[in-house]
Amino acid sequence: MADKIKDELDLSLESMFGSEPIDDDGFSVRVVSRVRRQMWVRRLSMPIALLAGSVIGAKPLMGLVGFVPKLLGSVPVESLVVESLPTFDVPQISTLILGAALLGIIMMIGRMLEEM
């Protein structure tokens, strides 16, 4: 139904787009090729950057991997026992839930005040 009802603007647009294309001496082809080339550069730049960063960071990473066992060897094993950990300073779960609920309420009130 909409294609049968055409006003003067529709008719003028149809006549403009229905005309022969203008000879641009290959300008549009060059633009399309340049845009496609830039798209490929953007697609490949991140993987190439990751590969280059991995190659550059491989030697320091190997040094870190060699250092971690020495670091873990210097930690006393007796301090890692669960029974020796100070658990009296840890708040109860009900206190944490109440705090999270209050934080959520305060954030919602803040958003409501922003919209006013």
C-alpha positions in Angstrom: 0.0 0.0 0.0 2.8 2.4 0.9 4.5 1.9 -2.5 1.3 2.9 -4.3 1.0 6.2 -2.4 3.9 8.4 -3.4 4.2 12.1 -2.7 6.4 14.5 -4.7 9.4 13.9 -2.4 9.2 10.2 -3.1 9.0 10.8 -6.8 12.0 13.2 -6.8 14.1 10.8 -4.8 13.1 7.9 -7.1 14.1 9.9 -10.1 17.5 10.9 -8.6 18.4 7.4 -7.6 17.1 6.0 -10.9 19.5 8.0 -13.0 22.7 6.8 -14.5 25.7 6.7 -12.1 28.2 9.5 -12.5 31.6 8.6 -13.9 34.1 9.3 -11.1 37.3 7.9 -12.8 37.6 5.0 -10.2 37.3 7.3 -7.2 34.6 5.1 -5.5 36.7 1.9 -6.1 39.8 3.5 -4.5 37.7 4.6 -1.5 36.2 1.2 -1.1 39.7 -0.5 -1.4 41.2 2.0 1.2 38.3 1.4 3.6 38.7 -2.4 3.3 42.5 -2.1 3.8 42.0 -0.1 6.9 39.5 -2.7 8.2 42.1 -5.4 7.7 44.7 -3.3 9.5 42.4 -2.8 12.4 41.5 -6.5 12.5 45.1 -7.6 12.5 46.6 -5.0 14.7 45.4 -6.5 18.0 46.6 -10.1 17.4 50.0 -8.8 16.1 50.3 -6.5 19.2 49.5 -9.4 21.5 52.1 -11.6 19.7 54.7 -8.9 19.9 54.0 -8.3 23.6 54.2 -12.0 24.3 57.5 -12.3 22.6 58.9 -9.2 24.5 57.4 -10.4 27.9 58.5 -14.0 27.6 62.0 -13.5 29.2 60.7 -11.6 32.3 57.9 -14.1 32.6 60.4 -17.0 32.7 62.4 -15.2 35.3 59.2 -14.8 37.4 58.3 -18.4 37.0 61.8 -19.3 38.3 61.5 -16.9 41.2 58.1 -18.2 42.5 59.4 -21.5 44.0 62.1 -19.6 45.9 59.5 -17.1 47.2 57.1 -19.9 48.2 60.0 -21.7 49.9 60.6 -18.7 52.1 57.1 -18.7 53.5 56.9 -20.7 56.8 54.4 -23.6 56.5 53.2 -23.4 60.1 51.6 -20.0 59.4 49.4 -21.6 56.7 47.5 -23.8 59.1 43.7 -22.9 59.1 43.3 -23.4 62.9 46.0 -20.7 63.6 44.2 -18.0 61.5 42.6 -15.2 63.5 38.9 -15.7 62.8 37.5 -13.5 65.6 38.1 -10.3 63.4 36.0 -11.6 60.5 32.4 -10.2 60.6 29.5 -12.6 60.6 27.6 -13.3 57.3 24.5 -11.6 58.5 26.4 -8.4 59.0 27.9 -8.6 55.5 24.4 -9.1 54.0 23.0 -6.2 55.9 25.8 -4.0 54.8 25.3 -5.0 51.1 21.6 -4.3 51.4 22.2 -0.9 52.9 24.7 -0.1 50.1 22.2 -1.1 47.5 19.5 1.0 49.1 21.8 4.0 49.2 22.8 3.6 45.5 19.1 3.3 44.5 18.3 6.5 46.5 21.1 8.3 44.8 19.9 7.3 41.3 16.4 8.4 42.2 17.6 11.8 43.4 19.6 12.2 40.2 16.5 11.7 38.1 14.5 14.4 39.9 
